[in-house]
Structures are given as C-alpha cells and as structure tokens.
C-alpha cells in the first residue's frame, strides 16, 4: 500500500514540474 502511495506522490510531483515548465514557456512567449 505504501508503495502505491509513494508512486502516486512521485507522479504528482512530476506532473507539477511539467505544468510549471509549460506555464513558464507560455509566459515567455
């Protein structure tokens, strides 16, 4: 169970980084 939770947290942080990166590029345009 803890394994699934930690995997979910890791995926969430990757998604957050991806979204922030995309937002950064849009602001630069």
C-alpha positions as CSV (number, residue, x, y, z in Angstrom):
1,X,0.0,0.0,0.0
2,X,2.7,2.5,0.9
3,X,4.4,1.6,-2.4
4,X,1.3,2.8,-4.3
5,X,1.1,6.0,-2.3
6,X,4.8,6.9,-2.8
7,X,4.4,6.1,-6.5
8,X,1.4,8.4,-6.7
9,X,3.3,11.2,-4.9
10,X,6.2,10.9,-7.3
11,X,3.8,11.0,-10.3
12,X,2.1,14.1,-8.8
13,X,5.4,15.9,-8.4
14,X,6.4,15.1,-12.0
15,X,3.0,16.4,-13.2
16,X,3.5,19.6,-11.1
17,X,7.0,20.2,-12.6
18,X,5.7,19.6,-16.1
19,X,2.8,22.0,-15.6
20,X,5.1,24.7,-14.1
21,X,7.5,24.2,-17.0
22,X,4.8,24.7,-19.6
23,X,3.4,27.7,-17.8
24,X,6.9,29.2,-17.8
25,X,7.2,28.8,-21.5
26,X,3.8,30.3,-22.2
27,X,4.8,33.3,-20.1
28,X,8.0,33.7,-22.1
29,X,6.1,33.9,-25.4
